[in-house]
Amino acid sequence: MKNILKTSVSLAILIFTSSCEKSFLYEDQVNDPQTIFDAVWTDMDEHYSGFTDSPLQWDDLGNMYSPLITSNTSNQDLWNVLTEMMDKLNDEHVKLYDDASKEVFISGDDKAEKAVTEFDLELIANDYLTEIASPNNYILNGKMAGKENVGYIFIAAFLDENPGLIGSALQQMDYQNLDALIIDIRTSIGGYDGLAAKYAAYFSDGCHHIYNSQYKDGPDRNDFTSAKACYTQRAEVVNFTKPIILLADAATASEAEIFTLNMRSFAHVVQMGDTTAGALSTVGPARFLANGWRYEYSIQRISNPDGSTFEKAGIPPVKYVQNTETDILNGQDKVLEESLLYLQQNFNI
């Protein structure tokens, strides 16, 4: 069990310091502060997908921050200007890396950082669970101690390409004899595109139109591909459709939010906890700058069937419940306890 606990803590480092796609290098770029600033601003102006979901005026920000850069601007001051401007986007998929100094900036991650202090998987494993198992380095499952008819699955990340592991976890818990399930994706950092739908298929009650997907395909702010409708899937063999509580928080991001969209469409699933990060879209290939830095940003737009979006705003729960850091330090996960109380009061479980 210690391996999964260590892995769940270190996953953020893995995601923050690697890119899933080929990188783009500014081979002819001059290592000059103004050139670097202009390159970042122009590239994001033409290719970042998040402007349509924000009243933010990127032109105004460019006019505000560009005069702060001169030929004598230090790397540290350039970093400060770029990150302050990027932070206005409030999008955790906008990131700037200085690999030489191992420094990472993530736009709008204040709430996520706080949420991490309000969750402790080791506390849950030691004080709330029994029959603990782990089918890979990113999933932990067990049963609630003293209430073994309620199963528990924690997904730290969607980084294993074998979706059958969720089925394995359910079978290991003897899912047919469970009365309810708690699926915990608090602090889940996301992962591979498409895996969320495959995981959610094991809990599906049918086919639902859950969102539309579009990709940025031109330099104008509204240049996007035609919308592609995305639907829930259903597993053919193992399928759990009894009451499920889905726990999420402000550190639940990316593919974990796509999993949330899938799960919340099922009638037997109730989302509890806090609003998610609001960074649902795919991240484009990393851009490398002449001074050795690299940066990333969103290139996709995920919208609800009615045209609205959870990008930047996050996906709200049906029932808000939040731990404090003090709760965790005192050895209590009130969110988990509230989910058990909800099952008892609403389903007599």
Contacts in CASP RR format, 6 or more apart in sequence:
PFRMAT RR
TARGET T0000
AUTHOR 0000-0000-0000
METHOD contacts of the structure
MODEL  1
MKNILKTSVSLAILIFTSSCEKSFLYEDQVNDPQTIFDAVWTDMDEHYSG
FTDSPLQWDDLGNMYSPLITSNTSNQDLWNVLTEMMDKLNDEHVKLYDDA
SKEVFISGDDKAEKAVTEFDLELIANDYLTEIASPNNYILNGKMAGKENV
GYIFIAAFLDENPGLIGSALQQMDYQNLDALIIDIRTSIGGYDGLAAKYA
AYFSDGCHHIYNSQYKDGPDRNDFTSAKACYTQRAEVVNFTKPIILLADA
ATASEAEIFTLNMRSFAHVVQMGDTTAGALSTVGPARFLANGWRYEYSIQ
RISNPDGSTFEKAGIPPVKYVQNTETDILNGQDKVLEESLLYLQQNFNI
1 125 0 8 1.000
1 132 0 8 1.000
1 134 0 8 1.000
1 140 0 8 1.000
3 134 0 8 1.000
3 137 0 8 1.000
4 121 0 8 1.000
4 134 0 8 1.000
4 137 0 8 1.000
4 138 0 8 1.000
4 139 0 8 1.000
4 140 0 8 1.000
4 156 0 8 1.000
5 121 0 8 1.000
5 122 0 8 1.000
5 125 0 8 1.000
7 137 0 8 1.000
7 138 0 8 1.000
7 156 0 8 1.000
8 121 0 8 1.000
8 138 0 8 1.000
8 140 0 8 1.000
8 154 0 8 1.000
8 156 0 8 1.000
8 157 0 8 1.000
8 187 0 8 1.000
11 138 0 8 1.000
11 156 0 8 1.000
11 157 0 8 1.000
11 159 0 8 1.000
11 189 0 8 1.000
12 189 0 8 1.000
15 157 0 8 1.000
15 189 0 8 1.000
15 190 0 8 1.000
15 191 0 8 1.000
16 95 0 8 1.000
16 97 0 8 1.000
16 104 0 8 1.000
16 106 0 8 1.000
17 97 0 8 1.000
17 99 0 8 1.000
17 104 0 8 1.000
19 283 0 8 1.000
19 285 0 8 1.000
19 286 0 8 1.000
19 294 0 8 1.000
19 296 0 8 1.000
20 192 0 8 1.000
20 283 0 8 1.000
21 284 0 8 1.000
21 285 0 8 1.000
21 286 0 8 1.000
22 285 0 8 1.000
23 285 0 8 1.000
23 286 0 8 1.000
23 287 0 8 1.000
23 288 0 8 1.000
23 294 0 8 1.000
24 285 0 8 1.000
24 286 0 8 1.000
24 287 0 8 1.000
24 288 0 8 1.000
25 288 0 8 1.000
26 39 0 8 1.000
26 287 0 8 1.000
26 288 0 8 1.000
26 289 0 8 1.000
26 290 0 8 1.000
29 35 0 8 1.000
29 36 0 8 1.000
29 39 0 8 1.000
29 289 0 8 1.000
29 290 0 8 1.000
30 290 0 8 1.000
31 290 0 8 1.000
31 291 0 8 1.000
32 71 0 8 1.000
32 290 0 8 1.000
33 69 0 8 1.000
33 70 0 8 1.000
33 71 0 8 1.000
33 73 0 8 1.000
33 77 0 8 1.000
33 78 0 8 1.000
34 66 0 8 1.000
34 69 0 8 1.000
34 70 0 8 1.000
34 71 0 8 1.000
34 73 0 8 1.000
35 290 0 8 1.000
36 78 0 8 1.000
36 289 0 8 1.000
36 290 0 8 1.000
36 291 0 8 1.000
36 293 0 8 1.000
37 65 0 8 1.000
37 66 0 8 1.000
37 69 0 8 1.000
37 78 0 8 1.000
37 81 0 8 1.000
37 82 0 8 1.000
38 66 0 8 1.000
39 289 0 8 1.000
40 82 0 8 1.000
40 287 0 8 1.000
40 289 0 8 1.000
40 295 0 8 1.000
41 58 0 8 1.000
41 62 0 8 1.000
41 66 0 8 1.000
41 85 0 8 1.000
43 287 0 8 1.000
44 58 0 8 1.000
44 297 0 8 1.000
45 58 0 8 1.000
45 219 0 8 1.000
46 218 0 8 1.000
46 219 0 8 1.000
47 216 0 8 1.000
47 218 0 8 1.000
47 219 0 8 1.000
47 297 0 8 1.000
47 299 0 8 1.000
48 89 0 8 1.000
48 94 0 8 1.000
48 216 0 8 1.000
48 297 0 8 1.000
48 298 0 8 1.000
48 299 0 8 1.000
49 214 0 8 1.000
49 215 0 8 1.000
49 216 0 8 1.000
49 224 0 8 1.000
49 281 0 8 1.000
49 297 0 8 1.000
49 298 0 8 1.000
49 299 0 8 1.000
49 300 0 8 1.000
49 301 0 8 1.000
50 89 0 8 1.000
50 91 0 8 1.000
50 281 0 8 1.000
50 298 0 8 1.000
50 301 0 8 1.000
50 311 0 8 1.000
50 312 0 8 1.000
51 58 0 8 1.000
51 221 0 8 1.000
52 221 0 8 1.000
52 222 0 8 1.000
52 224 0 8 1.000
52 301 0 8 1.000
53 301 0 8 1.000
53 309 0 8 1.000
53 311 0 8 1.000
53 312 0 8 1.000
54 89 0 8 1.000
54 90 0 8 1.000
54 312 0 8 1.000
56 88 0 8 1.000
56 89 0 8 1.000
61 85 0 8 1.000
61 88 0 8 1.000
62 85 0 8 1.000
64 85 0 8 1.000
65 81 0 8 1.000
65 82 0 8 1.000
65 84 0 8 1.000
65 85 0 8 1.000
68 77 0 8 1.000
68 81 0 8 1.000
69 78 0 8 1.000
69 81 0 8 1.000
73 81 0 8 1.000
75 291 0 8 1.000
78 291 0 8 1.000
79 96 0 8 1.000
79 98 0 8 1.000
79 103 0 8 1.000
79 105 0 8 1.000
79 293 0 8 1.000
82 96 0 8 1.000
83 96 0 8 1.000
83 105 0 8 1.000
86 94 0 8 1.000
86 96 0 8 1.000
86 105 0 8 1.000
86 107 0 8 1.000
86 295 0 8 1.000
87 105 0 8 1.000
87 107 0 8 1.000
87 108 0 8 1.000
88 107 0 8 1.000
89 107 0 8 1.000
89 108 0 8 1.000
90 107 0 8 1.000
90 108 0 8 1.000
90 312 0 8 1.000
91 107 0 8 1.000
91 108 0 8 1.000
91 278 0 8 1.000
91 279 0 8 1.000
91 297 0 8 1.000
91 298 0 8 1.000
91 311 0 8 1.000
91 312 0 8 1.000
92 106 0 8 1.000
92 107 0 8 1.000
92 108 0 8 1.000
92 109 0 8 1.000
92 112 0 8 1.000
92 253 0 8 1.000
92 254 0 8 1.000
92 277 0 8 1.000
92 278 0 8 1.000
92 279 0 8 1.000
93 107 0 8 1.000
93 254 0 8 1.000
93 279 0 8 1.000
93 281 0 8 1.000
93 283 0 8 1.000
93 296 0 8 1.000
93 297 0 8 1.000
93 298 0 8 1.000
94 106 0 8 1.000
94 107 0 8 1.000
94 295 0 8 1.000
94 296 0 8 1.000
94 297 0 8 1.000
94 298 0 8 1.000
95 104 0 8 1.000
95 105 0 8 1.000
95 106 0 8 1.000
95 107 0 8 1.000
95 295 0 8 1.000
95 296 0 8 1.000
95 297 0 8 1.000
96 104 0 8 1.000
96 105 0 8 1.000
96 293 0 8 1.000
96 294 0 8 1.000
96 295 0 8 1.000
97 103 0 8 1.000
97 104 0 8 1.000
97 105 0 8 1.000
97 286 0 8 1.000
97 293 0 8 1.000
97 294 0 8 1.000
97 295 0 8 1.000
98 104 0 8 1.000
98 292 0 8 1.000
98 293 0 8 1.000
99 292 0 8 1.000
99 293 0 8 1.000
99 294 0 8 1.000
100 292 0 8 1.000
106 112 0 8 1.000
109 277 0 8 1.000
111 250 0 8 1.000
111 251 0 8 1.000
111 277 0 8 1.000
112 250 0 8 1.000
112 251 0 8 1.000
112 253 0 8 1.000
112 277 0 8 1.000
113 251 0 8 1.000
114 250 0 8 1.000
115 186 0 8 1.000
115 187 0 8 1.000
115 249 0 8 1.000
115 250 0 8 1.000
115 251 0 8 1.000
115 274 0 8 1.000
116 187 0 8 1.000
116 251 0 8 1.000
117 325 0 8 1.000
117 328 0 8 1.000
118 249 0 8 1.000
118 322 0 8 1.000
118 323 0 8 1.000
118 324 0 8 1.000
118 325 0 8 1.000
118 327 0 8 1.000
118 328 0 8 1.000
119 186 0 8 1.000
119 187 0 8 1.000
119 249 0 8 1.000
119 251 0 8 1.000
119 323 0 8 1.000
119 328 0 8 1.000
119 333 0 8 1.000
120 328 0 8 1.000
120 331 0 8 1.000
120 333 0 8 1.000
121 140 0 8 1.000
121 154 0 8 1.000
121 156 0 8 1.000
123 328 0 8 1.000
123 331 0 8 1.000
123 333 0 8 1.000
124 152 0 8 1.000
124 154 0 8 1.000
124 184 0 8 1.000
124 333 0 8 1.000
124 336 0 8 1.000
125 132 0 8 1.000
125 140 0 8 1.000
127 145 0 8 1.000
127 331 0 8 1.000
127 333 0 8 1.000
128 144 0 8 1.000
128 145 0 8 1.000
128 152 0 8 1.000
128 333 0 8 1.000
128 336 0 8 1.000
129 142 0 8 1.000
129 143 0 8 1.000
129 144 0 8 1.000
129 145 0 8 1.000
129 152 0 8 1.000
130 142 0 8 1.000
130 143 0 8 1.000
130 144 0 8 1.000
130 145 0 8 1.000
130 146 0 8 1.000
130 148 0 8 1.000
131 142 0 8 1.000
131 143 0 8 1.000
131 148 0 8 1.000
131 173 0 8 1.000
132 140 0 8 1.000
132 141 0 8 1.000
132 142 0 8 1.000
133 140 0 8 1.000
133 141 0 8 1.000
133 142 0 8 1.000
133 169 0 8 1.000
133 172 0 8 1.000
134 140 0 8 1.000
134 141 0 8 1.000
135 141 0 8 1.000
135 165 0 8 1.000
135 168 0 8 1.000
135 169 0 8 1.000
135 172 0 8 1.000
136 160 0 8 1.000
136 162 0 8 1.000
136 165 0 8 1.000
137 156 0 8 1.000
137 160 0 8 1.000
138 155 0 8 1.000
138 156 0 8 1.000
138 157 0 8 1.000
138 158 0 8 1.000
138 159 0 8 1.000
138 160 0 8 1.000
139 153 0 8 1.000
139 154 0 8 1.000
139 155 0 8 1.000
139 156 0 8 1.000
139 160 0 8 1.000
139 165 0 8 1.000
139 166 0 8 1.000
139 169 0 8 1.000
140 153 0 8 1.000
140 154 0 8 1.000
140 156 0 8 1.000
141 151 0 8 1.000
141 152 0 8 1.000
141 153 0 8 1.000
141 154 0 8 1.000
141 169 0 8 1.000
141 172 0 8 1.000
141 173 0 8 1.000
142 151 0 8 1.000
142 152 0 8 1.000
142 153 0 8 1.000
142 173 0 8 1.000
143 149 0 8 1.000
143 150 0 8 1.000
143 151 0 8 1.000
143 152 0 8 1.000
143 173 0 8 1.000
143 178 0 8 1.000
144 150 0 8 1.000
144 151 0 8 1.000
144 152 0 8 1.000
144 182 0 8 1.000
144 340 0 8 1.000
147 340 0 8 1.000
149 177 0 8 1.000
149 178 0 8 1.000
149 179 0 8 1.000
149 180 0 8 1.000
149 349 0 8 1.000
150 178 0 8 1.000
150 179 0 8 1.000
150 180 0 8 1.000
150 181 0 8 1.000
150 182 0 8 1.000
150 340 0 8 1.000
150 343 0 8 1.000
150 349 0 8 1.000
151 173 0 8 1.000
151 178 0 8 1.000
151 180 0 8 1.000
151 181 0 8 1.000
151 182 0 8 1.000
152 181 0 8 1.000
152 182 0 8 1.000
152 183 0 8 1.000
152 184 0 8 1.000
153 166 0 8 1.000
153 169 0 8 1.000
153 181 0 8 1.000
153 182 0 8 1.000
153 183 0 8 1.000
153 184 0 8 1.000
154 184 0 8 1.000
154 185 0 8 1.000
155 183 0 8 1.000
155 184 0 8 1.000
155 185 0 8 1.000
155 188 0 8 1.000
155 199 0 8 1.000
155 256 0 8 1.000
155 259 0 8 1.000
156 187 0 8 1.000
156 188 0 8 1.000
156 189 0 8 1.000
157 188 0 8 1.000
157 189 0 8 1.000
157 190 0 8 1.000
157 191 0 8 1.000
157 256 0 8 1.000
158 188 0 8 1.000
158 190 0 8 1.000
158 191 0 8 1.000
158 192 0 8 1.000
158 195 0 8 1.000
158 196 0 8 1.000
158 199 0 8 1.000
158 255 0 8 1.000
158 256 0 8 1.000
158 259 0 8 1.000
159 190 0 8 1.000
159 191 0 8 1.000
159 192 0 8 1.000
159 195 0 8 1.000
160 195 0 8 1.000
161 192 0 8 1.000
161 195 0 8 1.000
163 195 0 8 1.000
163 198 0 8 1.000
163 199 0 8 1.000
163 201 0 8 1.000
164 198 0 8 1.000
166 199 0 8 1.000
166 202 0 8 1.000
167 202 0 8 1.000
167 235 0 8 1.000
167 238 0 8 1.000
170 202 0 8 1.000
170 238 0 8 1.000
170 240 0 8 1.000
171 238 0 8 1.000
175 181 0 8 1.000
175 238 0 8 1.000
175 240 0 8 1.000
178 240 0 8 1.000
178 242 0 8 1.000
179 242 0 8 1.000
179 243 0 8 1.000
179 347 0 8 1.000
179 349 0 8 1.000
180 242 0 8 1.000
180 243 0 8 1.000
180 244 0 8 1.000
180 245 0 8 1.000
180 343 0 8 1.000
180 347 0 8 1.000
180 349 0 8 1.000
181 203 0 8 1.000
181 240 0 8 1.000
181 242 0 8 1.000
181 243 0 8 1.000
181 244 0 8 1.000
181 245 0 8 1.000
182 244 0 8 1.000
182 245 0 8 1.000
182 247 0 8 1.000
182 336 0 8 1.000
182 339 0 8 1.000
182 340 0 8 1.000
183 203 0 8 1.000
183 244 0 8 1.000
183 245 0 8 1.000
183 246 0 8 1.000
183 247 0 8 1.000
183 263 0 8 1.000
184 247 0 8 1.000
184 336 0 8 1.000
185 246 0 8 1.000
185 247 0 8 1.000
185 248 0 8 1.000
185 252 0 8 1.000
185 256 0 8 1.000
185 259 0 8 1.000
185 260 0 8 1.000
186 247 0 8 1.000
186 248 0 8 1.000
186 249 0 8 1.000
186 251 0 8 1.000
186 252 0 8 1.000
186 273 0 8 1.000
186 335 0 8 1.000
187 249 0 8 1.000
187 251 0 8 1.000
187 252 0 8 1.000
188 248 0 8 1.000
188 251 0 8 1.000
188 252 0 8 1.000
188 253 0 8 1.000
188 256 0 8 1.000
188 259 0 8 1.000
189 251 0 8 1.000
189 253 0 8 1.000
189 254 0 8 1.000
189 256 0 8 1.000
190 196 0 8 1.000
190 253 0 8 1.000
190 254 0 8 1.000
190 255 0 8 1.000
190 256 0 8 1.000
190 257 0 8 1.000
191 254 0 8 1.000
191 255 0 8 1.000
191 256 0 8 1.000
192 255 0 8 1.000
193 255 0 8 1.000
193 282 0 8 1.000
194 255 0 8 1.000
194 258 0 8 1.000
195 255 0 8 1.000
196 255 0 8 1.000
196 256 0 8 1.000
196 258 0 8 1.000
196 259 0 8 1.000
196 262 0 8 1.000
197 230 0 8 1.000
197 232 0 8 1.000
197 233 0 8 1.000
197 258 0 8 1.000
197 259 0 8 1.000
197 262 0 8 1.000
198 233 0 8 1.000
199 259 0 8 1.000
200 232 0 8 1.000
200 233 0 8 1.000
200 259 0 8 1.000
200 262 0 8 1.000
200 263 0 8 1.000
201 232 0 8 1.000
201 233 0 8 1.000
201 234 0 8 1.000
201 235 0 8 1.000
202 235 0 8 1.000
202 238 0 8 1.000
202 239 0 8 1.000
202 240 0 8 1.000
203 239 0 8 1.000
203 240 0 8 1.000
203 241 0 8 1.000
203 244 0 8 1.000
203 263 0 8 1.000
203 266 0 8 1.000
203 268 0 8 1.000
203 269 0 8 1.000
204 232 0 8 1.000
204 233 0 8 1.000
204 234 0 8 1.000
204 235 0 8 1.000
204 239 0 8 1.000
204 241 0 8 1.000
204 262 0 8 1.000
204 266 0 8 1.000
205 241 0 8 1.000
205 266 0 8 1.000
205 267 0 8 1.000
205 268 0 8 1.000
206 232 0 8 1.000
206 234 0 8 1.000
206 266 0 8 1.000
207 231 0 8 1.000
207 232 0 8 1.000
207 233 0 8 1.000
207 234 0 8 1.000
208 231 0 8 1.000
208 232 0 8 1.000
208 265 0 8 1.000
208 266 0 8 1.000
209 229 0 8 1.000
209 230 0 8 1.000
209 231 0 8 1.000
209 305 0 8 1.000
210 230 0 8 1.000
210 231 0 8 1.000
210 232 0 8 1.000
210 261 0 8 1.000
210 262 0 8 1.000
210 265 0 8 1.000
210 305 0 8 1.000
211 230 0 8 1.000
211 258 0 8 1.000
211 261 0 8 1.000
211 302 0 8 1.000
211 303 0 8 1.000
211 304 0 8 1.000
211 305 0 8 1.000
212 227 0 8 1.000
212 228 0 8 1.000
212 229 0 8 1.000
212 230 0 8 1.000
212 302 0 8 1.000
212 303 0 8 1.000
212 304 0 8 1.000
212 305 0 8 1.000
212 307 0 8 1.000
213 227 0 8 1.000
213 228 0 8 1.000
213 230 0 8 1.000
213 300 0 8 1.000
213 301 0 8 1.000
213 302 0 8 1.000
214 224 0 8 1.000
214 225 0 8 1.000
214 226 0 8 1.000
214 227 0 8 1.000
214 228 0 8 1.000
214 300 0 8 1.000
214 301 0 8 1.000
214 303 0 8 1.000
215 224 0 8 1.000
215 225 0 8 1.000
215 282 0 8 1.000
215 299 0 8 1.000
215 300 0 8 1.000
215 301 0 8 1.000
216 223 0 8 1.000
216 224 0 8 1.000
216 299 0 8 1.000
216 300 0 8 1.000
216 301 0 8 1.000
217 223 0 8 1.000
217 224 0 8 1.000
217 225 0 8 1.000
224 301 0 8 1.000
227 303 0 8 1.000
229 305 0 8 1.000
232 262 0 8 1.000
232 265 0 8 1.000
232 266 0 8 1.000
241 266 0 8 1.000
241 268 0 8 1.000
242 268 0 8 1.000
243 268 0 8 1.000
243 270 0 8 1.000
243 343 0 8 1.000
243 346 0 8 1.000
243 347 0 8 1.000
243 349 0 8 1.000
244 263 0 8 1.000
244 266 0 8 1.000
244 268 0 8 1.000
244 269 0 8 1.000
244 270 0 8 1.000
245 269 0 8 1.000
245 270 0 8 1.000
245 272 0 8 1.000
245 339 0 8 1.000
245 342 0 8 1.000
245 343 0 8 1.000
246 260 0 8 1.000
246 263 0 8 1.000
246 264 0 8 1.000
246 269 0 8 1.000
246 270 0 8 1.000
246 271 0 8 1.000
246 272 0 8 1.000
247 272 0 8 1.000
247 273 0 8 1.000
247 335 0 8 1.000
247 336 0 8 1.000
247 339 0 8 1.000
248 256 0 8 1.000
248 260 0 8 1.000
248 271 0 8 1.000
248 272 0 8 1.000
248 273 0 8 1.000
248 274 0 8 1.000
248 276 0 8 1.000
248 315 0 8 1.000
248 317 0 8 1.000
249 273 0 8 1.000
249 274 0 8 1.000
249 276 0 8 1.000
249 322 0 8 1.000
249 335 0 8 1.000
250 274 0 8 1.000
250 275 0 8 1.000
250 276 0 8 1.000
250 277 0 8 1.000
251 277 0 8 1.000
252 260 0 8 1.000
252 276 0 8 1.000
252 277 0 8 1.000
253 276 0 8 1.000
253 277 0 8 1.000
253 278 0 8 1.000
253 279 0 8 1.000
254 277 0 8 1.000
254 279 0 8 1.000
254 280 0 8 1.000
254 283 0 8 1.000
256 276 0 8 1.000
257 276 0 8 1.000
257 277 0 8 1.000
257 278 0 8 1.000
257 279 0 8 1.000
257 280 0 8 1.000
257 310 0 8 1.000
257 314 0 8 1.000
257 315 0 8 1.000
258 280 0 8 1.000
258 302 0 8 1.000
260 271 0 8 1.000
260 276 0 8 1.000
260 315 0 8 1.000
261 280 0 8 1.000
261 302 0 8 1.000
261 310 0 8 1.000
261 315 0 8 1.000
263 269 0 8 1.000
263 271 0 8 1.000
264 271 0 8 1.000
264 315 0 8 1.000
270 318 0 8 1.000
270 319 0 8 1.000
270 342 0 8 1.000
271 315 0 8 1.000
271 317 0 8 1.000
271 318 0 8 1.000
271 319 0 8 1.000
272 317 0 8 1.000
272 318 0 8 1.000
272 319 0 8 1.000
272 320 0 8 1.000
272 321 0 8 1.000
272 335 0 8 1.000
272 338 0 8 1.000
272 339 0 8 1.000
272 342 0 8 1.000
273 317 0 8 1.000
273 319 0 8 1.000
273 320 0 8 1.000
273 321 0 8 1.000
273 322 0 8 1.000
273 335 0 8 1.000
274 317 0 8 1.000
274 320 0 8 1.000
274 321 0 8 1.000
274 322 0 8 1.000
275 313 0 8 1.000
275 314 0 8 1.000
275 315 0 8 1.000
275 316 0 8 1.000
275 317 0 8 1.000
276 310 0 8 1.000
276 314 0 8 1.000
276 315 0 8 1.000
277 314 0 8 1.000
278 310 0 8 1.000
278 311 0 8 1.000
278 312 0 8 1.000
278 313 0 8 1.000
278 314 0 8 1.000
278 315 0 8 1.000
279 298 0 8 1.000
279 311 0 8 1.000
279 312 0 8 1.000
280 302 0 8 1.000
280 310 0 8 1.000
280 311 0 8 1.000
280 314 0 8 1.000
281 298 0 8 1.000
281 299 0 8 1.000
281 300 0 8 1.000
281 301 0 8 1.000
281 302 0 8 1.000
281 311 0 8 1.000
282 298 0 8 1.000
282 299 0 8 1.000
282 300 0 8 1.000
283 296 0 8 1.000
283 297 0 8 1.000
283 298 0 8 1.000
283 299 0 8 1.000
284 296 0 8 1.000
284 297 0 8 1.000
284 298 0 8 1.000
284 299 0 8 1.000
285 296 0 8 1.000
286 294 0 8 1.000
286 295 0 8 1.000
286 296 0 8 1.000
287 294 0 8 1.000
287 295 0 8 1.000
287 296 0 8 1.000
288 294 0 8 1.000
289 295 0 8 1.000
298 311 0 8 1.000
301 309 0 8 1.000
301 311 0 8 1.000
302 309 0 8 1.000
302 310 0 8 1.000
302 311 0 8 1.000
303 309 0 8 1.000
303 311 0 8 1.000
304 310 0 8 1.000
319 338 0 8 1.000
319 342 0 8 1.000
321 334 0 8 1.000
321 335 0 8 1.000
321 338 0 8 1.000
321 339 0 8 1.000
322 334 0 8 1.000
322 335 0 8 1.000
323 332 0 8 1.000
323 333 0 8 1.000
323 334 0 8 1.000
323 335 0 8 1.000
327 333 0 8 1.000
327 334 0 8 1.000
343 349 0 8 1.000
END
